[in-house]
Amino acid sequence: MTVSKTPHMTDYEAERRNFHLEVPAQFNFAIDVIGKWAADPSKPAMLWIGEHGEEKGLTFAYFAERSSRAANAFTALGIKKGDRILVMLPRIPEWWESVLGLMKLGAIPIPCTTLLTSKDIQFRAEVSEAQGFITDSEGAPKFDEVRKDCPTITFTILVEPNADVGKREGWTSYHQIVDEASPEFEGAKTNSDDPCLVYFTSGTVGYPKMVLHTQASYRGLWGQPCLCRTREGSSTPSRRWRCCISILSRPSAHHRQLIVCSCSMSRWPI
């Protein structure tokens, strides 16, 4: 026996004409989403597993505080709203700290895969007219090779907990400036249509192109759960490869999660 159900949408064209998305005049993803979730100090944001099997359980409150410190530290350096900052880091907690910190102050993070070569970095710096570059000890030598060819970049920040930046000329220690910064950020508010994030396309059939998200449109990305496959090809995270896995809860009726695995560049829907 077939049971018929009344469809939720009976007139597609009418629904399309009358649909209107309510977007506030001012919105900041890092403050209005991450900050809101951080109101519960015990709400888990990420389970991080390092390459040697070490594990960290991090809360949204942790990322709210660390990103505020990062925003204050970047502001003190001279990074300001609208500045484009290349971020080339592996999947470590500092990636989210720095990206959210840049979003808070209205700067524009540009995520870059760690597979980029020196010439790739130069291309992205030139096309985006980036003002800064955040990377680790593996990415720093790549940038140093083309530093003279990236005249717009004036801020170079090294993410390495025990790094002696004194031995690497022209670099600022991320951990030093962030650890010393205030955990309270009180910068100017951002508008919903302010630039928030720039991605470069893969460049499969030509040079990579920039794709811009605003503070409001970036929120839409978090509405789609996804899962990275492991190297074994399964659809569940594997501990065998000791990959860096993050789990970011998102608000939904079923409290589904976003899982990102550093051992794969591809993403599949759950």
C-alpha positions in Angstrom: 0.0 0.0 0.0 1.4 3.4 -1.0 0.8 6.3 1.3 0.8 9.7 -0.4 2.2 12.7 1.4 1.5 16.4 0.8 4.6 18.0 -0.7 6.3 20.8 1.2 6.5 22.8 -2.0 3.6 22.9 -4.4 4.6 25.9 -6.6 8.4 26.1 -7.2 8.3 29.3 -9.2 6.3 31.1 -6.5 8.7 29.8 -3.8 11.6 31.0 -5.8 10.1 34.5 -6.4 9.2 34.9 -2.7 12.3 33.4 -1.1 14.3 35.9 0.8 17.3 35.1 3.0 17.5 37.3 6.1 21.1 38.5 6.4 22.1 40.9 9.2 23.9 44.1 8.3 26.8 43.2 10.5 28.2 39.7 10.9 31.5 38.0 11.7 31.8 34.3 11.4 34.5 33.9 14.0 32.6 36.1 16.5 29.0 35.3 15.8 29.3 31.6 15.2 32.5 30.3 16.9 32.0 32.9 19.7 28.4 31.8 20.2 29.3 28.1 20.5 32.1 29.1 22.9 29.4 30.3 25.4 29.4 26.7 26.6 33.0 26.3 27.9 32.9 22.5 27.6 31.4 22.3 24.1 33.9 20.2 22.1 35.2 21.6 18.8 38.0 19.4 17.7 39.7 16.1 18.3 43.2 16.6 17.0 45.5 13.6 16.4 49.1 14.4 15.6 51.5 12.5 13.4 53.0 10.7 16.4 49.6 9.7 17.8 49.3 12.5 20.3 45.7 13.7 20.9 44.2 17.0 22.0 40.5 17.6 22.8 39.9 21.3 22.1 36.7 23.3 22.8 35.1 26.2 21.0 36.0 28.3 24.1 39.7 27.5 23.4 39.5 28.6 19.8 37.5 31.7 20.8 40.3 32.8 23.2 43.2 31.8 21.0 41.7 33.5 17.9 41.2 36.7 20.0 44.8 36.5 21.1 45.8 36.0 17.4 43.7 38.9 16.2 45.3 41.2 18.8 48.8 40.0 18.0 48.2 40.5 14.3 46.8 44.0 14.9 49.8 44.9 17.0 52.1 43.8 14.1 50.2 46.2 11.7 47.9 43.8 9.9 44.6 45.5 9.3 41.1 45.0 7.9 41.2 44.1 4.2 44.8 42.8 4.3 45.3 39.5 2.4 47.3 37.0 4.3 48.5 33.7 2.9 48.2 30.8 5.4 50.2 27.7 4.5 50.1 25.3 7.4 49.3 21.6 7.9 46.2 20.7 9.8 47.3 21.8 13.2 45.2 23.8 15.7 47.2 27.0 14.9 45.7 26.9 11.4 42.2 27.5 12.9 43.5 29.9 15.5 45.2 32.1 12.9 42.4 31.9 10.3 39.7 32.8 12.8 41.9 35.6 14.3 42.3 37.1 10.8 38.5 36.9 10.3 37.9 38.6 13.6 39.9 41.7 12.6 38.5 41.8 9.1 41.7 40.6 7.4 41.4 38.1 4.6 43.0 34.7 5.1 44.0 32.8 1.9 44.5 29.1 2.8 47.3 27.4 0.8 48.1 23.7 0.6 51.5 22.8 2.1 52.3 21.1 -1.3 52.9 24.5 -2.9 56.4 25.2 -4.4 58.2 28.5 -4.0 57.0 29.6 -7.5 53.4 28.7 -6.5 53.7 30.9 -3.4 55.1 33.7 -5.5 52.2 33.4 -8.0 49.6 33.6 -5.2 51.3 36.5 -3.5 51.5 38.4 -6.7 48.0 37.8 -7.9 46.4 38.5 -4.5 48.8 41.3 -3.6 49.1 39.6 -0.2 50.5 41.6 2.7 51.4 38.6 4.9 52.5 35.0 5.0 51.9 32.5 7.8 53.7 29.2 7.7 55.8 26.6 9.6 59.4 25.6 9.4 58.8 23.6 6.3 57.2 26.4 4.4 59.5 29.2 5.5 62.5 28.1 3.3 60.2 28.0 0.3 59.1 31.6 0.9 62.6 32.8 1.6 63.6 31.6 -1.9 61.2 34.1 -3.5 60.9 36.7 -0.8 62.6 39.3 -3.0 60.0 38.6 -5.7 57.1 39.2 -3.3 57.4 42.9 -2.5 53.8 43.3 -1.2 54.4 40.9 1.7 55.7 42.7 4.8 54.5 40.3 7.5 56.0 36.9 7.8 55.0 34.8 10.7 56.5 31.4 11.7 54.3 28.8 13.5 56.8 26.6 15.4 56.4 26.3 19.2 60.2 26.0 19.9 61.6 27.8 16.9 64.5 30.2 17.3 63.3 32.9 14.9 66.6 34.7 15.6 68.3 32.2 13.4 65.8 32.9 10.6 66.0 36.5 9.5 62.7 38.4 8.8 60.4 36.1 10.6 58.1 36.7 13.7 57.3 33.9 16.1 53.6 33.2 16.1 53.6 31.6 19.5 55.5 34.4 21.2 53.2 37.2 20.0 50.0 35.2 20.4 50.8 33.9 23.9 51.6 37.5 25.0 48.5 39.1 23.5 45.3 39.9 25.3 42.5 37.2 25.2 39.9 39.9 24.8 39.4 41.3 21.3 37.4 44.5 20.8 38.0 45.4 17.2 35.6 47.1 14.8 32.6 45.1 13.7 32.5 43.7 10.2 29.7 43.9 7.7 28.0 40.8 6.3 29.3 41.6 2.8 32.9 42.3 3.9 35.5 40.0 2.3 36.2 37.1 4.7 38.2 34.4 2.9 39.8 33.8 -0.5 40.4 30.4 -2.0 42.5 29.6 -5.0 41.1 27.1 -7.5 43.2 24.0 -8.3 44.4 25.4 -11.6 43.7 22.1 -13.4 43.1 23.7 -16.8 44.9 27.0 -16.3 46.4 29.2 -13.7 44.6 29.1 -10.3 41.9 31.7 -9.9 40.8 33.5 -6.7 37.3 32.7 -5.2 36.1 35.2 -2.7 33.7 34.5 0.2 32.1 37.2 2.4 31.5 37.0 6.1 28.0 35.8 5.4 28.6 33.5 2.4 31.4 31.7 4.3 28.8 30.6 6.9 27.1 28.7 4.1 30.1 26.4 3.7 29.6 25.2 7.2 26.1 24.0 6.3 27.5 21.0 4.3 28.9 18.1 6.3 31.7 16.2 4.6 34.2 13.5 5.2 37.7 13.0 4.0 38.6 9.4 3.1 41.7 7.9 4.6 44.5 6.5 2.6 43.1 3.1 3.0 40.0 4.2 1.0 37.5 3.7 3.8 34.9 6.3 4.8 35.9 6.3 8.5 38.9 8.0 10.0 41.8 5.7 10.4 44.4 5.8 13.2 46.8 3.6 11.2 48.1 6.6 9.3 48.2 8.9 12.3 46.7 11.6 10.3 45.6 14.9 11.8 41.8 14.7 12.1 39.6 17.6 13.3 36.0 17.3 14.2 34.0 20.5 14.2 30.5 20.4 15.4 27.9 22.5 13.5 24.5 23.6 14.7 21.8 21.4 13.2 18.9 19.3 14.1 21.1 16.2 14.3 24.3 17.8 15.5 26.2 16.4 12.6 30.0 17.0 12.4 32.6 18.1 9.9 35.6 15.8 9.8 38.8 17.0 8.0 41.7 14.6 7.5 45.1 16.0 6.5 46.1 12.8 4.6 43.7 13.5 1.8 43.0 16.6 -0.4 39.6 15.3 -1.4 36.2 15.5 0.4 33.2 13.3 0.2 29.7 13.9 1.6 28.6 11.8 4.5 
